[in-house]
Amino acid sequence: MPDGPGLVSSAAAVPLAGAQAAIAVSGLAKRVADASGELTILHEVDFTVQKAETLAIVGASGSGKSTLLGLLAGLDTPSAGRVMLDGVDIYALDEDGRAALRKEKLGFVFQSFQLLAHLTALENVMLPLELRGATHAREKAESMLERVGLASRLKHYPKYLSGGEQQRVALARAFVTEPPLLFADEPTGSLDAATGEAVIKLMFALNRQHGSTLVLVTHDQAMAARCARTITIAAGRLV
């Protein structure tokens, strides 16, 4: 769905119907061209997530769950349908508007951490604060890294951190702006079992403290069971 005339350029759009829900999805679909013509990755999907709710999206590899999460975050564009975050239709915004909305409302935790290699742990966590023009960014980032147990690793670059430490930096970065929405895509997929369990406990503890809405994608049923609600995707459809 390309941007076009009439798109709103600012994330400060007028809220539409569904503002009571943190996330409202209707008729969301994603289709791409392939050698056989057209491939449907995600069929028309409808669901809502209430504020402060924890939701797991589960399904086998290739089921479309990560595609769905990317669409919820405005990181991709749908072929059809609507996604509303805190009452704002994100695909009525242009690309800059969606980026502004993410900066204001959304934290994202990736399986591959997505830390910037040329920045220290502290600088990685400071970055979203600085992009928002927040005051006392350094102090806030230091405090958050201390909360995730990395007070002694502030000046370390990602390559000198273990996988578990990198994911804790990623969690600190996601939570430091206290976003109302947090998305996590297979947040323990790159970690061993013991480290993954520690990261899961930390993620849910931080989420409870901040009262944010958490949506996570996982194939791990044990992790999904920690959420208040689970939806399952198979072959691009909710089941």
N, C-alpha and C positions, 0 to 999 in steps of 0.2 A: 504494500500500500504506500505509494510514493507520497511525499509531501506535495502540497498543492495550494492553490489560492484559498484563502479563508482560514488557513491553519493559524493557531494562536502561537505567538513566538515566546510567550512568557509562561513560566510555571505557575504564576499567580492567576490561573484561569478561574472563571466563575464555576464553583462546584455545581454539578448536575445531580440528577436523581441517583440515589444509592450512596449519598454522602455519609450515611450512618455506618456503612461498612468500611473497614480498612481497605479491602480489595473486593471489587465486583467485576466478574468476568462474564461476558455474554457473547455467544456465537463465535468464539475465538478459534481461528483455523490458520494453518500454515501449509502452503503447497509450494513445491519447487519443481522446476523442469528437470527431467532426466532423459536418458536415451530412449525410453519408451514413451515419452510425452510429458506426463505430469505425475509427480509423486506427492501424495498427501501425507505429511509428517504428523499433523495434528488436525483432527476432525473438529467440528463445532463443539466447543467446550463451554459449559456454564457452571459457575460456582461463586460463592462469596466467602470471605474470611472476615470475621469480626475483629474489632480492635482488641489487642492484647491476647488474641488467640494464638495457639501454636498448631501449625498444620504441617503434616508430612505428605509429600507427593512421592509415591512409591511405584516401582515398575521395573521390568527387566531392562537390560541395556538395549538401546535403540527403540524404546517404547514411546519416546517423545517427551519425557519428563523434563529433561534439561532444556529442550526447545521451549516448553511451556514456561519455565522459570525465566528464560531470557526474554520472552515476550512480556511477562509480568513486569520485568524491570525496564522495559523499553530499550533493551539492547539489540533487538531485532524488530522487524515490522511484520505484522500479520497479513495474511491474504484476505481475511475477513474478521469481523468481530470487534469488540470493544473491551478495553481494560481501564478500570477506574481505580486510582489510588487516592485514598482520602477524598473521594468525591470529584477528582479531576480526571477527565478523559485524556489519558496520556497520548493517544494517537490523534487527538485534535491539536496537539502541540507539534511544532516543528522539532528538528533534531536538537537545536540549541535549547528549546523549551524543555524537552525531555531530560537533557543533561542537567539543566538547572533544577528540575524537580528531583532527580536522583541525588544531587548534591545536598538538597534541603531535607529530603525525607527518607533516604534509603541507605542502608548499609549492606554490603555484599561480601560474602565469604566464599572464596573459590577453592576447589579441590587442589589446584596447583599453586595456591597461595597468592600469586600475582603481586609479589612484593617487587619494588623497584631495586634492582641489584646495586645501583650506584648510590643508594641512600642507606643510612644506618637504620637500625630498628626504630630509634627515636624519630628520625626524619621521616620514615615511612608512616608512622602514626601521626606525626604533626601535619602531614601533607593535607588531609581533608579538612583539618581545622584552618590551615592557612588559605586554602581555596575558598573557604566560607568567610574569610576575613575575621575569624574569631580572635578575641584577645586572650593573652596568656596561653598561647598554643603549646609552648614548650612545657609549661607546668602541667597542663591538662594531659598531654601525651605521656609525660613521666609518671603521673599518677596512675594512668590506665595501664601502662606497662608494669608498674609495681603490682597492680591488682591481678595481673595474669602471671605473676611470678618471674618477671624478667627485669627487675630493677638493676641487676648486675650486668645486663647485656645491652644497655642502651646504645653503646657506640659500636656494636658489632654489625657488620654487613651481613646480608642474608646468607652468603656462601659460607659463613663461619657459624651458622646456626643449624641445629638439627631440624629435621622435618617437623617435630612437635613444637619446637621453639618458633619456627617460621609460622606455623599455623596459629600459635598464640599471638604473635605479632599481628597477623591478619585479623584475628578476633578483636584485638585492641584497636586496630585501625577502624574496623567496622562499627564498634560501639562508642568510640571516643566522641563522636558528634551527637550521641544520644538520639539516633534516628528513630522515628515511630515505626518504621518497617525494616525488618532484617531478612534478607534472603541468603540461603546457604546451599551451595551445589556440591553434594557429596563431600562435606567438610572433613571427613576422616578417611577418604578413599586412598590417600597417599601415605597413610600412617599405619604403623603396626598396631596390633590390638590393644596393648596396654596404653600406648600414647594416645590412640584414638579415644579410648574410654575417658582418659583425663580431659581431653579437649571437649568431648561431649558434655561432661559434667560442668566444665567451665562455661561453655556456651549457654547452657540452660540456666546456670546460676546468674550469669550476666543478664540474660533475657528477663528473668524474674525481677532482678533489681531495677532494670530500666523500664519494665512494663511495655516493651515493644511487641509488635506483631511479628511472629517468627514463621517463615515458610521455608522448609528445607526439602531438598530433593535427595533421596537415598534409595539404595536397594537393600539396606540393612533394616530388617523388620524390628530388631531390638531397639534401634535408634528411633524408628517411627513410633514405636509403642510409648515413647516418652512424651509424644505430642498429644494434645487434647483430641485431635482428629486426624484421620488419614484418608487420603483419596488415592485410588489406584488407576494407573494408566496402562493400557495394553493396546498396542498397535495404533497409538494416537487417539484412543478414545477413553473416556472415563468409564470405569466398570464398577 
